[in-house]
Amino acid sequence: MTDRKAWIGDEVYDEDAERTGIITDVRGGVYILRPVSGGGSEWTSNNSDRLTIKVPREKQALS
């Protein structure tokens, strides 16, 4: 985990949605997330403070 703010490409735990996803975009302060695997619908988060980084984007290719 890291202390920096979550950003595009990070795998995060969304405390509000109670699920893990990858941030694919940020539009007007709204974070767009997709499931880590298995497909499924995208969802949004308006509060970056509720997104906890599980795997930083820098390590995505290594995992």
N, C-alpha and C positions, 0 to 999 in steps of 0.2 A: 504494500500500500504506500501511498504518497500523500504529502500535505498540499500538493498543488491542486488547482481547480480542474475538474474533469473537462475533457475536450474531445473533439472528433477523433475516433479511433480507439478510445479507451473502453475497456470492458468495465462496467460499473454495476453496483447494486443500487437499484432505485427503491429507496425506503418507502415511498408513497405507493408504488405499484407492487411492492414486495416481490420483485423479480430481478434477474440479472439480464443485462443487455449490453449492446455496443452502441455508442453514440455515432450516428451516421451524418448528422447535420445539426447546425444551430441556426435558427431563423428568428431574428428579433428577440433574442433571449430565451427562446423556447428550444429545448433539447429534443431532437428526434432520435428515438432508440429502436433497435431491432433485436429480436432474440439472438442469443449467441449461436444457437444451432437449431436445426429442425424446422426452420421456416416459421411462419406465423405473422401476425399483424404487427405493424409498427405501433409505437405509442409515444406520447410526449411527456415531458417534465418541465414545469415552469420554475423549479427551484433547484439550482445547482448544489445548494447546501445539503440536499437530500440524496445526492448521488455520491456514493462511495466508490473510489477507484479500486477495482480488484486486480486488474492486469493493465498496466499503462500501455499506451499505444506503441511505445518504443520496444516493448517485449512481446507484442502480439505475434510477430513472425517466428519467435523462438518457442512459443508454447504450442 
